[in-house]
Amino acid sequence: MTQINWQEPPTGYKYDWEPFAAALKAHPGKWALFDKEVNPNTGWRIRNGKHTAFQGGTFQAVTRKGKKQYLLYVRYMGEDEGQEQ
């Protein structure tokens, strides 16, 4: 018979992304690895301006499958072209 483990699912990822985004803006063009576990869709959300902490500029982001979790690499490329000052 299959063993059943009764437990609640883990909660979603709740991080304070603002300091990470601010650090990226202070070092444009440099890749940074986020130090926490992320959802595999996080990179897409950042690249497409769907993540509120990463608006107001152009960010590049990729997620890669690590040994135990997804890794998130992000860099800030500067202000959006055509963005009003």
Residue pairs with C-beta under 8 A, 6 or more apart in sequence:
13 36
13 37
13 38
13 39
15 36
17 51
17 52
17 53
17 54
18 53
20 32
20 34
20 53
20 74
21 53
21 54
21 59
21 76
23 32
24 30
24 32
24 59
24 74
24 75
24 76
25 57
25 76
27 76
28 75
28 76
28 77
28 78
29 75
29 76
29 77
30 75
31 73
31 74
31 75
32 73
32 74
32 75
33 71
33 72
33 73
34 71
34 72
34 73
34 74
37 69
37 70
38 63
38 69
38 70
38 71
38 72
39 70
40 63
40 65
40 70
41 63
42 51
42 61
42 63
42 70
42 72
43 61
43 62
43 63
43 72
43 73
43 74
44 50
44 61
45 51
46 54
46 59
46 61
46 74
47 59
47 60
47 61
49 55
54 61
54 74
56 79
56 80
56 83
57 76
57 77
57 78
57 79
57 80
58 76
58 77
58 78
58 79
58 80
59 74
59 75
59 76
59 77
60 74
60 75
60 77
61 72
61 73
61 74
61 75
62 72
62 73
63 70
63 71
63 72
63 73
64 70
64 71
64 73
65 71
